[in-house]
Structures are given as structure tokens and as C-alpha cells.
Amino acid sequence: PSDFQLRGNLFHSLLERVFNVDGELPNVDDAVRMVEKAFDERLPLDAAPLARPEKRVESQRLKTRLARATRLFVETLTTGGYNRVQIEVPVDGSAFGKRMQGSIDCVASTDDDREAVVDFKYAGRKKFNDMISEGRSVQLATYAHSRRQPGENYPAVAYLVLSESKIFTPSGSPLAGVDHAQVLDGPSIERV
């Protein structure tokens, strides 16, 4: 794949490797340490073009970005009361007469069974900011719809933009724990 896609695939696979172990959300320092270790181990295996000697500076920059995004991710979820995560959660069902199939990057949950859907994106801060603000986050809405239990509210939703360490969430369905500066004026995910 292109370098862009390769970086995105690598980040996704490393987060899956670290956070899909037992479902419990590790503390921030442990999570960062595990992600950095996984990066060092998997880079030459999963993204060999980025492990070449002439890419050393770039690969170190990628490792730093992933560590920073991991720190933000765990701090945000912890602050919001989320203590369990599932990565690559299968979606199989139907909505509005259409079949849904795929997987959700992350479903976070609390002890009182509140859920949040977090979609990992490698880059595109402006794009995902605009999608939330304009009520066009159809992928998040589809995932949230698939997780909603009858008679319950839709889960909170957010995009985690990995390369830029930013979380964007709509004011209508905010992810608990997100810094207020990254809560965007946007409709509820149910409305989307």
C-alpha cells in the first residue's frame, strides 16, 4: 500500500494488538509503553518499507505520534469513566432495511454499561471535524445504531485522529472525558 495507507494500517493493528488483550483499559503509562514496544517489534514485520534505514527519522516520528495518540486515548477514556475496551468489534445486522456488516474500531464501556464508539482515523482533522459539525458522520451513526439496545440511548461517539492526537466528538452525543475544546457543535448521532 501507499505510505499513507501503510501508516494507517500499522497504527490500527498496533492499537488492536495492545488493547484487545483482556478488555481492561490499562493505565496511561503502561499503554504507552506497550504501544511503543509493539511498534518496535512489528514495524519491520508489518510495515517493512517504513523500517528501512533511510526512513529512521520518519519511523521515530511515527512512534512518537502513536505514543501521543495512545496517551490522549487512554487519558480521555479514563477521565470519562470508561474502563473496558473492545477493538475491532464485529457488526452484523440490519438497519433501515439494509444489511450492516463490518467492524467497529473501538467500543469503550463503563461499569454501569454506558458505551462509546470510537473510530480511529490516521489523519484528516479538518475532514472529520467538518463531518461532525455538519451532521455527516454516517459511519459513526451506523456503528452507534448497531450498538444501541432497544429502549436505550445511542452510545457516545468520537473520531480519534491518530497522527494528530485529536479527538472530535459532537455536542449532541459527546464522549465523556473529552476536553471541551474538542467537543464540536454538532447534532446527536441518533439524528445523523
C-alpha positions as CSV (number, residue, x, y, z in Angstrom):
1,P,0.0,0.0,0.0
2,S,1.0,3.7,-0.2
3,D,3.0,5.1,2.7
4,F,-0.2,6.8,4.0
5,Q,-2.2,3.6,4.0
6,L,0.7,1.7,5.4
7,R,1.0,4.1,8.3
8,G,-2.8,3.9,9.0
9,N,-2.8,0.1,8.8
10,L,0.2,-0.1,11.2
11,F,-1.4,2.2,13.7
12,H,-4.7,0.3,13.7
13,S,-3.0,-3.1,14.0
14,L,-0.8,-1.9,16.9
15,L,-3.8,-0.5,18.8
16,E,-5.7,-3.7,18.2
17,R,-2.6,-5.7,19.4
18,V,-2.3,-3.7,22.7
19,F,-5.9,-3.0,23.6
20,N,-7.6,-6.3,22.6
21,V,-5.8,-8.4,25.2
22,D,-8.2,-8.7,28.1
23,G,-10.6,-5.8,27.6
24,E,-9.4,-3.9,30.7
25,L,-8.2,-0.4,29.9
26,P,-4.5,-0.2,31.0
27,N,-3.2,2.9,32.8
28,V,-1.7,5.6,30.6
29,D,2.0,4.8,31.2
30,D,1.5,1.1,30.7
31,A,-0.5,1.6,27.5
32,V,2.2,4.0,26.0
33,R,4.9,1.5,26.9
34,M,3.1,-1.4,25.3
35,V,2.4,0.6,22.1
36,E,6.0,1.7,21.8
37,K,7.2,-1.9,22.4
38,A,4.7,-3.2,19.8
39,F,5.8,-0.5,17.4
40,D,9.4,-1.6,17.7
41,E,8.6,-5.3,17.3
42,R,6.1,-5.0,14.5
43,L,7.4,-2.2,12.3
44,P,9.9,-4.4,10.3
45,L,7.2,-7.2,10.0
46,D,4.1,-5.2,9.3
47,A,5.4,-2.1,7.6
48,A,8.9,-3.0,6.3
49,P,9.2,-0.1,3.8
50,L,9.0,2.2,6.9
51,A,11.7,0.3,8.7
52,R,14.4,0.9,6.1
53,P,17.4,2.9,7.4
54,E,16.7,5.9,5.3
55,K,13.2,6.1,7.0
56,R,14.6,6.0,10.5
57,V,13.7,9.7,11.3
58,E,10.2,9.2,9.9
59,S,9.6,5.9,11.8
60,Q,10.7,7.6,15.1
61,R,8.3,10.4,14.4
62,L,5.5,7.9,13.8
63,K,6.3,6.1,17.0
64,T,6.1,9.5,18.9
65,R,2.8,10.3,17.2
66,L,1.3,6.9,18.1
67,A,2.5,7.2,21.7
68,R,0.9,10.7,22.0
69,A,-2.4,9.5,20.5
70,T,-2.3,6.5,22.8
71,R,-1.8,8.8,25.8
72,L,-4.7,11.0,24.7
73,F,-7.0,8.0,24.1
74,V,-6.4,6.4,27.5
75,E,-6.5,9.6,29.4
76,T,-9.8,10.6,27.8
77,L,-11.4,7.3,28.3
78,T,-10.2,7.1,31.9
79,T,-11.5,10.7,32.7
80,G,-14.8,9.7,31.1
81,G,-15.2,6.7,33.4
82,Y,-14.6,4.1,30.7
83,N,-12.6,1.2,32.0
84,R,-13.1,-1.5,29.3
85,V,-12.3,-1.5,25.6
86,Q,-13.0,-3.9,22.8
87,I,-11.2,-3.4,19.5
88,E,-12.5,-4.5,16.0
89,V,-15.9,-5.3,17.3
90,P,-17.9,-7.2,14.7
91,V,-21.1,-5.6,13.3
92,D,-23.6,-7.9,11.8
93,G,-27.3,-6.9,11.5
94,S,-29.6,-4.6,9.6
95,A,-30.9,-1.1,9.8
96,F,-33.5,0.7,7.7
97,G,-33.8,-2.4,5.5
98,K,-30.1,-2.5,4.7
99,R,-27.6,-5.1,5.9
100,M,-24.8,-3.9,8.1
101,Q,-21.5,-5.8,8.2
102,G,-18.0,-4.8,9.3
103,S,-16.2,-3.9,12.5
104,I,-16.1,-1.0,14.9
105,D,-12.5,0.1,15.7
106,C,-13.3,0.6,19.4
107,V,-16.2,0.2,21.8
108,A,-15.4,1.6,25.3
109,S,-17.7,0.8,28.3
110,T,-18.1,1.8,31.9
111,D,-19.1,-0.3,34.9
112,D,-22.7,1.0,34.6
113,D,-22.7,-0.2,30.9
114,R,-22.5,3.2,29.2
115,E,-20.9,2.7,25.8
116,A,-18.9,4.8,23.4
117,V,-17.9,4.2,19.8
118,V,-14.5,5.5,18.8
119,D,-13.4,5.3,15.2
120,F,-9.7,5.5,14.6
121,K,-8.6,7.7,11.7
122,Y,-5.0,8.1,10.7
123,A,-5.3,11.7,9.5
124,G,-7.8,14.2,8.3
125,R,-8.5,16.6,11.2
126,K,-10.4,19.1,9.2
127,K,-12.4,16.4,7.3
128,F,-13.7,14.7,10.5
129,N,-14.2,18.0,12.3
130,D,-16.4,19.1,9.4
131,M,-18.3,15.8,9.3
132,I,-19.2,16.0,12.9
133,S,-20.2,19.7,12.8
134,E,-22.3,19.2,9.7
135,G,-24.0,16.1,10.9
136,R,-22.4,13.9,8.2
137,S,-20.8,11.3,10.4
138,V,-22.7,8.4,8.8
139,Q,-20.1,5.8,9.7
140,L,-20.2,6.7,13.4
141,A,-24.0,6.8,13.2
142,T,-24.1,3.3,11.7
143,Y,-21.8,1.9,14.4
144,A,-23.8,3.6,17.2
145,H,-27.0,2.3,15.7
146,S,-25.6,-1.2,15.7
147,R,-24.7,-0.9,19.4
148,R,-27.9,0.7,20.6
149,Q,-30.1,-1.6,22.8
150,P,-33.9,-1.3,22.4
151,G,-35.3,1.4,24.6
152,E,-31.8,2.8,25.4
153,N,-29.9,5.9,24.2
154,Y,-27.4,5.8,21.5
155,P,-23.8,5.4,22.7
156,A,-21.5,8.4,22.7
157,V,-19.3,8.7,19.6
158,A,-15.9,10.2,18.6
159,Y,-13.2,10.1,16.0
160,L,-9.6,9.7,17.2
161,V,-7.3,11.2,14.6
162,L,-4.1,9.3,15.4
163,S,-1.4,11.2,13.5
164,E,-2.6,14.5,15.1
165,S,-3.6,13.3,18.6
166,K,-7.0,14.8,18.4
167,I,-10.4,13.5,19.5
168,F,-13.5,15.0,18.0
169,T,-17.0,14.3,19.4
170,P,-20.4,16.0,18.7
171,S,-22.0,18.1,21.4
172,G,-25.2,16.1,20.8
173,S,-23.6,12.7,21.6
174,P,-20.3,13.6,23.4
175,L,-17.8,11.1,24.5
176,A,-17.3,11.6,28.3
177,G,-13.9,12.8,29.2
178,V,-13.1,14.7,26.0
179,D,-11.5,18.2,26.5
180,H,-14.3,20.7,26.0
181,A,-12.2,22.3,23.2
182,Q,-12.7,19.2,21.1
183,V,-16.4,18.9,21.7
184,L,-17.8,20.2,18.4
185,D,-21.2,21.8,17.9
186,G,-22.9,19.0,16.1
187,P,-26.2,17.1,16.2
188,S,-26.7,13.9,18.2
189,I,-25.6,10.8,16.5
190,E,-29.2,9.5,16.6
191,R,-30.2,12.4,14.4
192,V,-27.4,11.8,12.0
